[in-house]
Amino acid sequence: MKDDTPLALTNEEVARYSRHLIVPEVGMEGQLKLKAARALCIGAGGLGSPVALYLAAAGVGTIGIVDFDVVDYSNLQRQIIHGTPDVGRSKLDSAKTRLNALNPEVEVVTHDMALSSQNALGLFADYDLIVDGTDNFPTRYLVNDACVIAGKPNVYGSIFRFEGQASVFATKDGPCYRCMFPEPPPPGLVPSCAEGGVLGILPGVVGTLQATEAVKLILGVGESLVGRFLLFDALKMQFRELKVRKDPDCPVCGEHPTVTELIDYEQFCGVTPAAPAPAVTPGADDEATVEELKTRLDRQDPFLLLDVREPQEFEICRIPGSVLIPLSELPSRFSELEGHEDMIVHCKSGVRSGKAIRLLKDAGFGRARNLKGGILAWIDRIDSTLPKY
């Protein structure tokens, strides 16, 4: 049964939020709006960390968090809601503990799940706005479409290396993410942060912008990023802004939408094939295990071990005897591989080397094989003295 008791601030809350209460644009009325608000953060990672921390500090009454991952050492460089003692712990449990310590007046609701087409609309229904802290295109398009269909503002942010983006999509009269990006980029064109890296401070900047926009939307003050796409370059310490207009032909929020229910976003983004994969897709015959690689290295078999990672990754760790040709340079350096029909190709986890295998086979290197699991599998099962990254 719904509690219709009017919200009020306790004496402790007045003391906690006193610097808000003396700001004319917030005041007692605004702080009560924050207390009544319900915000959902998609992810408790790089962007979700500053978003959740600042929403909790601001007094947003209910903060939901969706995540299903555990804290890893590699997270700590940017995911400031977690600490070293949290490594191996659920990100949701870690985040909730930190937020409760920061502000026990706020209710933190955890959703231990992967956001999907099956659960997104039901989940979004309980919240006033959605803050997108995702790091992949299928979930990004899913969040956008679900926000449009559910009528919830989408506070958007993304990060890569030294560059960040922020905007507010899916409001009543504003554009949605698909108005600006109707189609996702081809799979593999845009590396993930795990492949390309990110300056640890960058998500703090972008996530703080997202938290600011969320609070402004709740308060109903200022000029939001609706219809504006903010670009941040940390190397140049420069902000730029693009205007984004609502597209009347947008398939989701346009005048005659064709997407009226959530779809298969993995297929839409080309992450999983809609039809059987072509013959050049690496399969069991095109893969080598790290145990097989170790045996061949020990026997000193005549084959080429090709590393298609980036030079900075090669500096961190390498498999003895490997030759580095980054994936981006591979097509222009096929001549260096002449005479090496028998080769095993690896990257960090097997994704980029799988793409390299397709390129190599198309170029006539029919015996090229992908190292299953990449150098991470090598470290796990063969040489644990190498550092993981």
HELIX and SHEET records of a PDB file:
HELIX    1   1 ASN A   11  ARG A   16  1                                   6    
HELIX    2   2 SER A   18  LEU A   21  1                                   4    
HELIX    3   3 GLY A   27  ALA A   36  1                                  10    
HELIX    4   4 GLY A   48  ALA A   58  1                                  11    
HELIX    5   5 TYR A   73  ASN A   75  5                                   3    
HELIX    6   6 THR A   84  ASP A   86  5                                   3    
HELIX    7   7 LYS A   91  LEU A  102  1                                  12    
HELIX    8   8 ALA A  120  PHE A  124  1                                   5    
HELIX    9   9 PHE A  137  ALA A  150  1                                  14    
HELIX   10  10 TYR A  177  MET A  180  1                                   4    
HELIX   11  11 CYS A  193  GLY A  196  1                                   4    
HELIX   12  12 LEU A  202  LEU A  219  1                                  18    
HELIX   13  13 TYR A  265  PHE A  268  1                                   4    
HELIX   14  14 ALA A  284  ASP A  286  5                                   3    
HELIX   15  15 VAL A  290  ARG A  299  1                                  10    
HELIX   16  16 PRO A  311  ILE A  316  1                                   6    
HELIX   17  17 LEU A  327  LEU A  337  5                                  11    
HELIX   18  18 VAL A  351  ASP A  362  1                                  12    
HELIX   19  19 GLY A  374  ARG A  381  1                                   8    
SHEET    1   A 8 GLU A 107  ASP A 112  0                                        
SHEET    2   A 8 THR A  62  ASP A  67  1                                        
SHEET    3   A 8 ARG A  38  ILE A  42  1                                        
SHEET    4   A 8 LEU A 129  ASP A 132  1                                        
SHEET    5   A 8 ASN A 154  PHE A 160  1                                        
SHEET    6   A 8 GLU A 163  PHE A 169 -1                                        
SHEET    7   A 8 ARG A 228  ASP A 233 -1                                        
SHEET    8   A 8 GLN A 238  LYS A 243 -1                                        
SHEET    1   B 5 GLU A 287  ALA A 288  0                                        
SHEET    2   B 5 ALA A 368  LEU A 371  1                                        
SHEET    3   B 5 MET A 343  HIS A 346  1                                        
SHEET    4   B 5 LEU A 304  ASP A 307  1                                        
SHEET    5   B 5 VAL A 323  LEU A 324  1                                        
END                                                                             
